């Protein structure tokens, strides 16, 4: 019985440590998003690429990141920067932690006044008809709705997962 309670304490401390790390990361994202010097699409792209490289390199997962040209001078509002980054991070973290994938392709493009983000992994996928949405997926949906965008998650067991986000650029351009 002692062994069992010791393990329970270890699990609890590990959970608390994870929550603390996630809280610090969330605060860092908010601080980054509200900084006026980070208002361009290029700044957001750099932040996204940095996060993806850190997460996937740590797990030895191959990453292909395709992003807009660096001459794109689109400015994004604070809320749009924050929500886009958090949607992206949730999708990246899900792929890294839960999919068991070996490769991830990320496409982040501006096309015909639309901003499109796609995260595709070759992992184990999941059956969307039987598995309940986690808090992370609900959070992604809420943020997408706040941005006036669309979010589609296409996943099947043993076929990987594709997360597609799309929004009209005029909804987030700074005035």
KEKOL-614236 format. One record per residue: x, y, z of N, C-alpha, C, CB in turn; residue number from 1. Coordinates in pm, 1 decimal, m for minus. Each point is the difference from the previous one (the first is absolute). Glycine has a CB too. Example, Ala and Ser with C-alpha at 12.3 -4.5 7.8 and 13.67 -1.06 7.14 Angstrom:
<rs>
     n_px     n_py     n_pz    ca_px    ca_py    ca_pz     c_px     c_py     c_pz    cb_px    cb_py    cb_pz num
   1319.0   m569.0    780.0    m89.0    119.0      0.0     90.0    120.0      0.0   m189.2   m117.3    124.6   1
    154.2    222.3   m196.6     82.0    119.0      6.0    m77.0    109.0     73.0    118.4    m62.8   m214.5   2
</rs>
This chain:
<rs>
     n_px     n_py     n_pz    ca_px    ca_py    ca_pz     c_px     c_py     c_pz    cb_px    cb_py    cb_pz num
     82.1   m119.7      0.0    m82.1    119.7      0.0     86.0    125.4      0.0   m179.2   m125.2    120.0   1
    293.9    121.1    m49.5     89.3    116.1      2.1     52.3     31.6   m139.1     64.7    m55.7    234.3   2
    m27.6    m49.6   m306.5     52.1     18.6   m135.1   m103.3     70.7    m87.9    142.6   m206.5     25.9   3
   m267.9    164.8    m11.8   m106.8     57.1    m80.7    m19.7    149.0     30.0   m110.4   m225.1     m6.0   4
    110.3    260.7    133.9    m20.3    140.7     34.4    120.3     84.0    m40.6   m146.9    m68.7    190.7   5
    265.3     11.4   m185.1    119.2     73.8    m44.7     m9.9     29.7   m148.8    139.1   m109.8    178.9   6
   m184.3     10.9   m255.5    m17.4     23.0   m142.7   m106.1    106.8    m25.4     68.2   m237.0    m45.3   7
   m176.6    233.0    122.5   m105.3     99.8    m14.5     53.1    139.4     25.9   m168.4   m169.5     68.4   8
    254.9    184.5     32.8     59.7    130.2     29.7     89.2     45.9   m114.3     m8.9    m52.1    244.6   9
     84.8    m42.9   m298.0     87.9     33.2   m113.2    m79.9     45.4   m120.4    166.2   m165.5     82.5  10
   m278.4     95.6   m109.3    m86.2     37.4   m111.9    m59.2    138.7     21.7    m52.9   m241.9    m40.5  11
     12.5    269.6    163.5    m57.9    129.6     32.4    103.0    111.1    m18.6   m156.6   m110.8    162.4  12
    277.8     89.5   m112.1    106.0    100.5    m15.7     34.3     20.7   m146.7     91.6    m62.3    224.5  13
    m88.6    m45.3   m299.7     27.6      9.9   m143.5   m109.7     81.4    m69.2    120.6   m222.6      5.5  14
   m246.5    197.5     31.9   m112.3     74.9    m57.5      8.9    147.8     35.9   m142.6   m205.7     12.8  15
    176.2    234.7    112.5     13.9    139.8     43.6    112.4     68.1    m77.2    m85.1    m60.3    229.8  16
    196.7    m10.6   m248.1    112.4     56.2    m75.2    m39.9     27.6   m144.8    160.7   m123.2    149.2  17
   m236.3     31.1   m209.9    m46.7     19.9   m138.2    m90.5    122.1     m9.8     15.7   m246.9    m40.7  18
   m108.0    259.9    136.0    m92.0    113.6      0.1     76.6    130.5     16.9   m181.5   m145.5     94.6  19
    280.4    145.9     m5.8     81.5    120.0     21.8     75.2     38.2   m127.4     24.5    m60.8    243.2  20
     34.0    m37.2   m310.5     72.8     27.4   m125.2    m93.7     55.3   m106.4    162.4   m183.2     54.4  21
   m281.2    123.2    m65.7    m96.6     46.7    m99.0    m48.3    141.0     31.7    m70.5   m236.6    m38.8  22
     54.7    267.5    166.7    m42.5    134.1     40.4    105.5    104.5    m36.1   m133.9   m100.7    187.0  23
    259.4     68.5   m161.0    108.8     92.2    m35.0      5.1     18.6   m152.0    131.8    m71.7    205.3  24
   m145.6    m37.6   m280.2      1.5      9.2   m146.4   m116.5     86.1    m48.9    109.4   m227.2    m14.9  25
   m227.8    210.5     73.9   m116.6     80.2    m39.8     22.8    147.7     28.7   m148.9   m196.1     44.3  26
    206.1    226.7     70.8     29.9    140.0     33.4    101.7     57.9    m97.6    m48.8    m46.6    242.3  27
    150.3    m32.2   m276.7     99.8     46.2    m97.3    m64.4     29.5   m134.7    175.4   m134.1    117.8  28
   m271.1     50.4   m159.5    m70.2     22.2   m126.1    m80.9    128.1      4.1     m9.9   m245.9    m36.0  29
    m56.3    271.2    148.3    m80.7    121.7     12.3     89.9    123.7     m1.5   m174.5   m127.1    131.3  30
    283.5    122.8    m56.0     94.3    112.2      2.3     55.1     24.8   m139.8     60.5    m52.0    239.0  31
    m26.1    m56.7   m309.2     51.4     14.6   m136.5   m107.1     63.5    m89.5    151.3   m201.7     32.3  32
   m274.1    153.7    m23.6   m107.0     46.0    m89.2    m34.3    147.1     19.9    m89.6   m230.8      1.1  33
    100.1    281.0    122.2    m38.6    140.2     22.5    112.4     98.4    m31.3   m156.7    m79.6    175.0  34
    277.3     31.1   m199.1    110.9     90.0    m33.1    m24.2     60.4   m138.3    161.2   m136.0    142.7  35
   m164.2    270.2   m152.4    m30.9     65.1   m128.2     97.9    m36.4   m111.5    m98.9    186.2    129.6  36
    221.7   m219.3    m94.1     99.4    m31.1   m103.8    m21.8   m137.8    m63.4    161.9    144.9    122.4  37
   m257.1   m221.5    m70.7    m27.2   m132.4    m54.8   m131.3     m2.9    m77.6    127.7   m100.4    189.4  38
   m158.6    208.2   m261.3   m132.1     10.8    m61.0     m9.4    m53.0   m143.0    m32.7    194.7    144.3  39
    142.0   m244.1   m200.8     m5.7    m43.3   m139.2    m18.3   m151.1    m12.7    144.4    193.9    m60.0  40
   m190.9   m232.2    m56.8    m15.3   m141.9    m30.6    136.1    m69.8      6.5   m200.6     50.6   m146.1  41
    305.7     19.2    105.4    134.5    m56.7      3.5     42.1    m32.5    143.9     58.3    129.7   m208.1  42
    m88.5    m40.6    302.8     31.7    m25.8    141.1    m72.3   m124.5     50.1     34.5    246.0     36.8  43
   m162.5   m256.8    m73.2    m78.1   m116.3     41.0     58.4   m127.0    m61.2   m206.3    143.6     20.1  44
    243.3   m135.7   m146.9     57.3   m116.0    m68.5    128.2    m46.3     68.6   m100.2     79.4   m215.8  45
    184.9     14.8    252.0    125.1    m35.0     69.1    m26.9    m68.8    133.2    112.0    194.0   m110.4  46
   m207.2   m139.9    185.8    m34.1    m57.8    130.3    m54.7   m142.2    m17.0    m48.8    231.1     90.5  47
    m35.9   m249.9   m190.4    m57.8   m131.1    m26.2    108.8    m99.9    m41.0   m216.5    109.8    m68.5  48
    304.3    m66.6    m21.2    106.6    m89.6    m46.2     90.9    m40.3    116.3     m7.9    108.0   m227.8  49
     42.1    m11.5    312.2     86.7    m26.8    115.1    m64.6   m104.4     92.1     93.2    235.4    m13.7  50
   m221.5   m218.1     42.1    m69.6    m94.0     87.6     m2.6   m140.4    m61.7   m141.1    189.2     89.3  51
    104.7   m197.6   m217.0     m8.1   m130.4    m66.4    135.8    m69.6     m2.0   m188.5     85.9   m141.1  52
    293.9    m11.6    110.8    133.3    m59.5     m3.8     40.0    m53.9    136.4     62.7    156.1   m184.4  53
    m89.7    m78.9    289.8     34.6    m44.3    135.7    m76.7   m127.1     38.1     47.2    239.1     63.7  54
   m176.3   m239.9    m88.7    m84.7   m112.4     40.3     34.7   m127.6    m77.7   m182.5    163.0     56.8  55
    197.8   m151.4   m188.2     20.8   m120.4    m80.7    144.0    m48.8      4.3   m184.0     75.2   m147.5  56
    279.8     16.3    157.4    140.0    m41.7      9.8     22.7    m81.3    126.9     70.8    203.8   m129.1  57
   m133.8   m161.2    237.7     12.1    m69.0    128.4    m44.8   m146.2    m11.9    m38.3    218.7    119.5  58
    m58.5   m245.0   m205.1    m55.0   m134.9    m15.5     51.1    m70.3   m125.8   m202.4     76.7    122.2  59
    299.2    m15.0   m190.3     59.4    m57.8   m120.5   m104.7    m23.9   m108.4    175.4   m107.1    142.3  60
   m263.9    205.4   m160.4   m105.2     m6.5   m101.2     40.2     93.5   m114.4   m181.2    m53.9    174.7  61
    174.0      3.6   m297.4     36.9     78.4   m118.2   m103.9    110.2    m22.3    115.3   m201.6   m103.9  62
    m67.8    323.8     79.1    m88.8    115.1    m17.4     23.8     67.0   m134.4     m3.7     34.1    247.7  63
   m105.3     m7.6   m319.3      3.4     83.0   m120.8    m92.2    118.6     27.9     47.1   m199.9   m158.5  64
      8.6    321.3    157.7    m76.5    120.9     33.6      2.2     93.0   m121.0     56.6    m21.0    248.5  65
   m171.5     38.4   m311.9    m13.1     88.9   m115.5    m76.7    123.5     44.1      4.8   m194.9   m163.9  66
     53.8    313.1    141.3    m59.6    123.6     51.8     m0.8    109.4   m106.7     77.2    m61.0    231.2  67
   m151.1    171.8   m204.9     m6.5    111.0    m96.7    136.9     62.0    m24.5   m233.8     45.7     73.7  68
    244.7     21.8   m186.9    123.1     73.4    m29.8     25.9    103.9    107.1    m33.9    m37.1   m245.4  69
    159.8     65.0    270.8     36.4     94.7    104.9    m39.6    143.0    m35.5    188.7   m149.9     62.3  70
   m225.4    175.6   m189.1    m38.7    137.0    m36.3   m148.0     27.7     27.0    178.6     m2.3   m174.2  71
   m250.6    m96.0    225.2   m140.2     22.4     36.7     m3.8     95.6    118.7    m68.7   m230.8    m84.4  72
      4.9    346.9     66.7      3.0    101.9    106.2   m133.5     12.1     73.1    171.5    123.0   m131.7  73
   m250.2   m228.2    128.8   m129.2      0.5     68.5     19.5     19.4    149.5    m96.1   m149.8   m176.8  74
     19.1    240.9    233.4      2.1     22.8    145.0   m120.6    m69.2     62.1    120.5    222.2    m28.4  75
    m98.4   m281.6    144.3   m106.7    m72.1     69.5    m28.7     64.2    134.6     66.3   m212.0   m116.0  76
   m192.1    209.6    155.7    m38.7     54.3    130.3     55.1    m88.8    111.7   m209.5    100.6   m100.7  77
    213.7    m45.3    221.3     48.3    m75.1    116.3    m80.3   m129.0     18.2     71.6    215.5    109.5  78
   m203.0   m205.2   m115.1    m85.2   m117.0     19.3     22.4   m105.2   m106.9   m167.5    146.2    108.1  79
    182.9   m103.0   m232.2     22.8    m94.6   m109.2    134.2    m70.0     16.5   m140.1    141.8   m152.1  80
    243.0    m66.9    187.7    133.2    m60.7     21.1     m6.6   m106.2    108.8    111.2    214.2    m71.0  81
   m174.5   m177.4    182.7     m8.3    m91.9    113.6    m78.8   m125.7    m36.7     13.8    195.4    157.3  82
   m132.6   m176.5   m215.8    m86.0   m114.6    m29.3     59.4    m90.2   m107.8   m197.0    137.9     64.6  83
    255.4    m78.2   m168.6     64.6    m80.7   m103.7    115.1    m81.8     58.1    m63.9    171.7   m171.8  84
    145.1   m107.9    254.7    113.2    m69.8     60.5    m48.6   m114.4     88.6    134.9    212.1     m7.0  85
   m238.6   m188.7     85.5    m48.0   m103.4     91.7    m70.3   m115.5    m72.8    m24.4    177.2    174.2  86
    m45.9   m147.4   m282.6    m57.8   m106.4    m83.0    112.7    m85.4    m57.0   m200.6    144.9    m57.9  87
    301.0    m78.1      4.9    115.5    m68.8    m58.5     70.7    m87.2    103.3     27.8    189.0   m161.9  88
     m0.3   m131.1    279.2     73.2    m74.9    102.4    m77.9   m122.0     47.4    109.5    212.2     71.2  89
   m240.7   m199.1    m58.6    m81.7   m114.0     42.2      8.5   m112.1   m103.4   m155.8    155.0    124.2  90
    145.8   m120.3   m252.1      6.9   m100.8   m105.8    138.1    m65.9     m3.9   m170.5    129.2   m132.5  91
    275.6    m49.6    146.0    137.7    m52.1     m0.1     22.8    m90.7    120.2     79.7    206.7   m119.4  92
   m121.9   m161.1    236.7     20.4    m79.5    121.7    m78.4   m131.5     m5.3     36.5    212.5    129.1  93
   m158.2   m208.1   m184.4    m78.3   m122.8    m15.2     72.4    m99.6    m90.4   m211.8    131.4     33.4  94
    264.3    m82.1   m145.8     71.7    m88.0    m93.3    122.2    m61.1     68.0    m79.4    139.0   m194.9  95
    153.4    m55.5    268.5    123.3    m47.0     63.6    m27.1    m98.8    113.1    106.2    216.8    m59.8  96
   m206.5   m188.2    141.2    m23.8    m80.8    120.4    m85.6   m123.4    m23.0     21.0    207.5    127.1  97
   m115.7   m200.0   m220.6   m101.1   m105.2     m8.1      0.5    m83.3   m128.1   m132.9    144.2    143.4  98
    193.1    m94.0   m251.2    m16.5    m68.4   m128.8     98.5   m113.5    m23.6    m85.5    212.1    m86.9  99
    201.2   m207.9    152.5    103.3    m99.2    m28.0     55.7     14.6   m140.4   m110.6   m154.3    159.4 100
    104.5    274.3   m215.3     40.9     21.3   m138.5    152.7      3.0    m16.1   m212.5    126.9    m35.7 101
    256.2   m146.8    m88.9    141.4     11.3    m35.2     25.3    127.5    m79.6     20.5   m250.4     m0.8 102
   m127.4    304.7    m59.5     14.8    116.0    m87.4   m120.3     92.7     13.4    137.5   m137.0   m159.6 103
   m110.7    268.4    154.3   m105.5    101.2      4.0     25.2    101.1   m110.7    m31.2    m30.6    249.9 104
    m75.5     67.5   m320.4      7.7    105.8   m101.1    m89.6    114.2     44.2     47.8   m166.6   m185.8 105
     10.8    287.2    188.0    m76.2    118.9     38.2      1.3     96.9   m117.4     57.7    m29.9    246.4 106
   m175.6     73.0   m287.3    m13.6    101.0   m104.9    m73.0    118.9     60.2     m3.3   m175.1   m185.7 107
     66.3    291.8    175.4    m57.7    123.6     52.1     10.3    101.7   m112.5     63.3    m51.8    244.7 108
   m175.9     79.5   m312.6      6.5     81.2   m121.0   m109.1    107.0     m4.2     98.3   m195.8   m118.1 109
    m69.0    301.3     42.2    m98.8    102.8    m33.7    m38.5    m23.2   m144.9     94.5    170.1    167.8 110
   m224.7   m177.3   m193.9    m44.2    m30.0   m135.4   m138.5     58.7    m21.5    138.1   m211.2     m4.5 111
   m150.8    296.4    m97.0   m130.4     58.9    m34.2    m71.5     57.6    122.0    m17.3   m162.3   m188.1 112
     83.7    247.4    261.9    m50.9     66.1    120.2    m39.3    m97.6    111.1    m79.4    182.6   m146.9 113
    134.5   m302.9    143.0    m21.8    m98.4    106.1    133.0    m37.5     63.6   m204.0    m88.3   m118.7 114
    199.1     68.0    248.0    114.4    m53.6     72.4    m32.1   m146.1     26.8     61.1    226.0    107.3 115
     26.9   m316.6   m150.8    m24.9   m143.2     13.8    113.7    m64.8     77.5   m129.9     m1.8   m215.7 116
     91.3    m82.4    309.2     95.9    m75.0     80.4    m40.3   m146.6     m3.8     46.3    200.0    151.1 117
     49.0   m285.4   m185.5    m26.8   m143.9      0.8    114.8    m71.3     70.2   m133.6     16.6   m215.1 118
     98.9   m104.9    307.4     97.5    m83.1     70.0    m39.4   m144.3    m28.0     43.6    175.2    184.0 119
     45.2   m247.7   m251.4    m29.6   m137.7    m41.9    106.0    m92.7     57.6   m111.2     80.6   m213.6 120
     67.2   m186.6    282.1     95.9    m97.5     52.2    m29.3   m138.4    m57.2     25.1    134.9    211.8 121
     76.0   m221.8   m205.1    m16.2   m135.8    m49.8    m15.9    m99.1    115.8    135.6     60.1   m203.6 122
   m193.4    m13.7    311.9    m13.2    m81.3    120.3   m117.2    m95.1     m1.7    105.6    182.6    119.1 123
   m140.8   m228.2      0.1   m101.8   m104.6     13.9   m142.9     51.4    m19.1    154.8   m115.7    155.0 124
   m173.1    248.6   m150.3   m134.0     54.9    m17.5    m94.2    m42.4    110.9     37.9      0.4   m244.1 125
   m163.0     34.9    229.6   m101.0    m42.2     96.3   m135.2     m3.4    m68.2    132.3     97.2    191.1 126
   m221.4   m173.6   m136.1   m134.7    m13.0    m54.2    m85.6    111.7     57.7     24.5   m251.8    m25.6 127
    m58.5    349.2    m57.0    m73.9    117.3     47.0   m143.4    m33.1     40.4    142.2    139.4   m147.8 128
   m193.3   m252.2    103.9   m138.5    m34.6     34.4    m11.0    m62.6    137.6    m46.5    m32.2   m240.8 129
    157.8    m23.5    292.2     m8.4    m67.7    129.3     78.2     68.1    110.4    m30.4   m207.6   m124.2 130
    131.5    287.3     89.2     81.5     63.5    103.4    m52.5    140.2     27.6    201.5   m135.2    m69.8 131
   m215.2    167.1    196.6    m52.9    131.5     35.9    106.6    106.5    m16.9   m159.0   m106.4    161.1 132
    115.1    225.1   m196.1     92.1    112.8    m13.7     61.2     33.4    135.0   m133.4     89.9   m193.5 133
    261.7    m63.5    194.1     65.9     45.6    121.0    m19.3    149.2     17.1    167.8   m183.8    m20.0 134
   m123.5    236.5    132.8     m9.7    143.0     27.8     75.8     80.9   m105.0    m21.7    m49.6    245.4 135
    134.8     m3.5   m290.1     81.5     69.8    m99.5    m73.6     22.1   m130.6    199.9    m99.1    104.1 136
   m272.7     m3.0   m149.6    m75.6     13.1   m124.5   m114.3     99.4     16.0     59.9   m235.6    m60.3 137
   m123.2    233.8    176.0   m107.5     97.5     25.7     56.4    142.2      2.1   m128.0   m173.5    132.5 138
    245.1    188.8    m72.9     65.1    131.4      5.1     33.7     49.1   m140.6     94.3    m55.4    226.7 139
    m44.4    m35.2   m311.1     29.8     36.8   m139.1   m126.4     46.5    m71.2    189.4   m165.5     m4.5 140
   m299.0     96.2     27.4   m127.5     36.8    m63.6    m48.1    137.3     46.7    m59.3   m243.0    m16.5 141
     70.0    268.1    147.5    m42.2    130.6     53.4     84.0    113.1    m59.5    m72.9   m111.5    213.8 142
    203.0     91.1   m222.1     89.0    103.1    m54.5    m28.1     22.9   m148.5    175.8    m62.6    169.2 143
   m203.8    m45.3   m240.9    m31.9     11.6   m142.5   m126.6     81.5    m18.6    110.6   m220.7    m45.8 144
   m211.1    192.8    129.0   m126.1     74.2     m7.5     23.0    148.5     28.9   m126.1   m206.9     70.3 145
    209.2    237.3     28.6     30.1    139.3     34.6     67.1     73.2   m116.5     23.0    m67.4    240.7 146
     53.4     m5.4   m320.6     69.0     59.4   m114.7    m88.1      3.2   m124.6    215.8    m80.2     95.1 147
   m333.6     21.1    m88.3    m87.8     m6.1   m116.5     53.2    m95.3   m105.7    m70.9    233.6     45.9 148
    147.9   m331.8     m3.2     59.7    m94.6    m93.9    m70.8   m133.2     m0.9    215.4    112.3     33.5 149
   m154.4   m206.9   m104.0    m51.2   m136.4     m3.5    111.1    m95.7     41.4   m165.4     59.9   m182.6 150
    127.0   m166.1    251.1     93.7   m100.9     45.8    m55.8   m137.1    m36.4     81.2    149.0    189.9 151
     m0.5   m227.0   m259.3    m39.3   m136.2    m36.8    109.5    m93.6     47.6   m133.2     79.5   m202.5 152
     93.8   m182.2    277.1     95.8   m101.3     44.8    m40.7   m130.5    m65.2     44.5    117.8    222.7 153
     44.9   m169.6   m305.2    m26.7   m123.0    m74.0     96.3   m106.6     50.3    m81.5    128.0   m205.4 154
     27.9   m227.0    274.7     84.7   m104.9     56.2    m71.9   m133.0     m3.5    113.0    167.1    147.0 155
    m35.5   m269.6   m178.3    m51.2   m136.9      3.8    107.9    m88.0     59.5   m149.6     37.6   m201.7 156
    107.9   m140.8    270.3     97.8    m91.8     60.5     98.3    m50.3   m104.9   m169.8    m69.2    172.1 157
    298.0     74.4   m136.7    110.4    m49.5    m82.6     20.4     76.2   m131.1    m43.1   m220.0    100.2 158
    m17.2    337.2   m113.2     15.9     77.7   m123.2     48.3    142.3     26.8   m179.7   m137.9   m102.6 159
    217.4    169.4    225.2     48.5    133.9     29.8   m112.1     99.9     21.1    201.3    m52.3   m131.3 160
   m160.4    176.1    153.7    m94.8    107.6     28.5     37.4    123.3    m80.4    m40.7    m90.7    231.7 161
    m60.6    160.2   m282.2     20.3    128.3    m67.2    m86.9    102.7     71.5     51.8   m111.0   m225.4 162
     11.8    218.6    272.0    m71.9    112.5     60.6      6.1    113.5   m101.0     56.1    m70.7    241.5 163
   m173.3    119.0   m285.1     m6.3    109.7    m97.9    m72.0    118.2     62.7     m0.1   m163.1   m193.9 164
     68.6    276.8    193.7    m57.1    124.9     50.6      3.1    101.4   m113.5     75.1    m48.4    239.6 165
   m182.0    127.8   m249.7     m6.6    101.0   m105.2    m77.2    120.8     51.5     10.8   m178.0   m180.0 166
     36.2    297.8    141.6    m72.4    122.3     36.5     24.8    109.1   m102.4     17.0    m60.6    242.1 167
   m115.0    150.4   m254.3     12.3    113.8    m90.4     94.9    102.5     61.7   m234.1    m38.8    m90.8 168
    327.3     89.7     11.1    101.1     91.3     52.1    m57.9    132.8     46.2    162.3   m108.0   m150.8 169
   m263.5    157.3     83.6    m53.0    131.0     39.0    m58.3      0.6    139.8    m46.8     43.5   m237.5 170
     14.0   m161.3    291.3    m57.0     m6.1    134.3    104.4     27.5    107.4   m167.9   m163.3    m83.7 171
    297.9    150.4     49.6    101.9     17.4    102.3     99.2    109.3    m30.9    m26.6   m236.0     50.8 172
     17.7    296.2   m166.2     96.4    105.1    m33.1    m17.5    117.8     94.8      1.0    m72.0   m241.8 173
    110.1    123.8    290.7     m4.8    116.6     87.9    m38.9    122.4    m81.6    175.2   m100.0    152.6 174
   m251.6    189.7    m93.9    m45.1    119.8    m72.2    102.3    109.7     19.5   m243.0    m63.0     29.3 175
</rs>
